[in-house]
Amino acid sequence: MRWLARLLEFVGKVGLFGARVLADAVRPPFEFGALARNLAEVGNQSLALIVVSGFALGAVMTLHTRSTLVQFGATAMIPAVQAVAFFVEIGPLVAGLLLAGRVGSGIGAVLANMRASEQIDAVESLSIDSFKLLVVPRVLACVISLPLLTLFMDFAGLLGGFLSEELTSHVAPGLYLSRAFDHLQWSNFIAPTLKTAVFGFIIGSVSSHFGYTTDKGSQGVGEAATNSVVVSSLLIILADVFLIKCIYFLFPDTAL
């Protein structure tokens, strides 16, 4: 039962950490300069990874989908299958996992290194709220950036799927887009995209928690980076299951 006690203790600590982030996020003063720097780091530097991954996934998915649907004479449904798969589930989930790997490890390692080298203590000695300066902007940057990055992944996947299909069947761009969006409604698009803001909060909060609260010196830097990726990725998958159920409950007639 010791593992259960440790698990509950960890859940409680992370929950309190996340609650403190939410409380400090709406409490002035606001660190707009730190937020802008973190947005550039989280968003701009992740864009290439997101776009390339989405494009590759879109192309590969179309190839696999075509090999299946051609047996049933349903190749005209390839654009619709591609769009529904990406906008509803693949885009949000894969973007969240990619950001957890690239950004989560960085946040955990940077904050753990600052804690080990006593930089955080130095900031606090100047009567500056280190939590509000170092943690809150990073979490907000993840929350803001991930929905936008998800859009880039969705459309990159659609482009990859179109180019893959165009090389095979020479479908016109207008016809491909028309077929792709025939079976999508706004509820299919908005809700799955906005749920990535929750993924961003999980990535930022969990990674910041491991880095900010470490007490193992230089050894804690590597552990914080590893734990940030593993735990945030696992929580994203679990949260995705819960959020899908919520979307089905809120949009029972249109959710896919």
N, C-alpha and C positions, 0 to 999 in steps of 0.2 A: 504493500500500500504506500510505500515511500515515494514511488514514482508518481502516484496519483496526487499526493500532497505537493510534490514539486511542480507537477503540471498545473495544479490549481493556483499555486503561488505565482508561477510565471504568468498565467492568464490574468491574475489580479494585478500584477505589476504593469504588464503591458496595457491593460485596460485603464488603469489610473494614469499611465503615461500619455495615452491617447486622449483621455479626458482633459488633462492639463494642456495638451496642444490645442484642443478646441477652445478652451477657456482663454488661453493667451492669444489665440489668433484674432479674437474680437476685442482685445484689450489694448488701448494705446499705451505707449507709442508704437507705430507700425514701422517695421524695418523694410521699407520699399527698396532700398538699395541692395540689401542682402537678398531680397526676394528676386529682384531682377537678375542678379548674378547667378542665382541658383536655377532660375528659369532657363537662362542661356546654357548652363551646364547640363541640366536634365533634359531640356527639350531639343536645343539645337544640336548638341553632340550625340543625341540618340536618333536623330532623324534619318541619317544614312542607314543605320542598322535596321530601323523599322521599315523603311521603303524597300530596301533590297530583300529583306526577309519576306515581306508581303508579296513582292513581285514574284519571287521564286516559288512561294507557296501557291500563288494563284496559277502559275504555269503548270506546276506539278499536279495540282488538283484537277485542272481541266483535262490533262492527259489521262488520269485515272478515271475521271467521271465519264469521259468519252468512251473508253474501252468497255465500260459497263452499260451505259445507256444505248450504245449502238446496237447491242443485242436485242433491245426492245423497240428499236426504231424511234427512239425519243431523243435524238441528238439536238432537236430544237429546244429542249429544256436545259441544256448545258449552261447558258448564261443565267437562267433563273436559279439553278442549283448553286452556281458559283456565288451569286450575289447574296442569296439567303444564308449560305454557309458562312460567308465572310462577315457580313454585317451583323448577323445575329449572334454568332458564337466564336468562330475562329479568330477574327480580327481582335475583339476585345481581350480574349484569353491569352492569345499568343503575345500581343503587345504588352500585357501586364507581366507575363513571365519573362519576356526579354528585358523589360525595364527593371524587374527585380534582380536579374543577373548583372546588368550593366551598372545601374544606378545604386541599387541596394547595397552591393558590396562596397562601392565607393563611399557611400555615406557612412556605413559602419566602420570602415577602415579609417577614414579621415577623422571622425569624432573620437574613435578609440585612440588614435595617435595623438590627438590634441589633449586627451585626458592623460595619457601616459607621459607626455612631455610637459604636463602641467600648464599648458596654454589656457585651458578652461579656467584653472585656478587664477591665472594672471588676469584674465578678463573679469572675473568676479571681484578681484582685488581692486579694480577700478570702479566698483559699484555699478557694473553693467550686468544686466540679467542675461547670463550666458544661454539659458534655455530659450529665451525669446529671440536672441540674436542668432544662435547657431542651429537650433532644432526647428522652430516654427517655420522659418522661411524654406527650409528643405522639404518639410512635409507639404506645405502649401504649393511649392513648385511641382511636386509629384502629382498632387491633386489636380492642378491646372493643366499640366503638360500631357498627362496620359490620355484624356479624352481626345485631345488634338492629335496626338501621335496615332491613336487608334483610327482616326479618320484617314490619315495618310496611309496606314497599313491597308485599310479597306479598299481604297481607290487604287493603291499599288497592286493589290491582289486582283482587282477587277481588270486593270491594265494587263497584268501578266496573263490572266485567263483569256483576255481578248486576243492578244498577240499569239498565244499558243493555238487558239481556235482558228484564228485568221490564216495561219500557216497551213492548217489542215483542210478547212472548208471554205476559206476565202469569204467569210461572212463580213458584211458591211458594218462599219462602226455604229451607225444609227440603228440598224436592226438588232445588233448585239445589245446595245444599251436599252432599247425598248423591251426586249425579252428579259433582260436582267432585272428591270424594275417593275415589271408587270405584277409580280407576286409579292412586292414589298409595300408596306404601309409605313406611315410615320412612326407608329408605335413599335414596329419591328426594328426601326433604325435608331430612334432617340433613346429608348430605355436601355438597350444593350450598350450603347455608347456612353451614356451617363453613368452606368454601373462601374465603368473604369475609374471614375473619380474615387469610388470606394477602394478599388484596387490601389490607386495612388496613395490614398491615406494609409492603407495597410503597409505598403512598401516603405513610405517615409517614416511612419511611426515605429514599426518593428526595427528597421535598420538604425534609426536614431536611438532607439532604446538600447540596443546592444552596444553601440559605440559610446553613447553618453554615460552609461552607467557602469562601464567596465572598470574593474579594479585589479586587473592582472598585469599591469604594466605593458611592456612591449609584446609579451605573449598574447595579451588580449586583443591586439590589433588583428592578427590573423583569425583568431576565433570569432571576433565580431564580424569580420567580412564574410566568413563562411556561414555563420549562424544567420546573418541577415538574409542571405540568398535562400538558404534552405527553408527557414521558417516562413519568410514572406511568400515564397512560392507555394508552400503547402497551404497557407492561409488563403491565398488568392484562389486556389482550386476549391477549397471548402466554401469560401464566400461566394464563388460563382454558382455552386449548387443552390445555395440559399437564395441568392438574388434571382436566379432563374425561376424558382418557385414564386417569388414575390411578383415577378413580371407576369407570370401566368395568372396569378390571383388578380392583379390590377387590370390586365388586358386579356380577359379570357377568350374574347371573340377573335382577336387579331394576333395574339402572341403565337410565335412559331416554335 
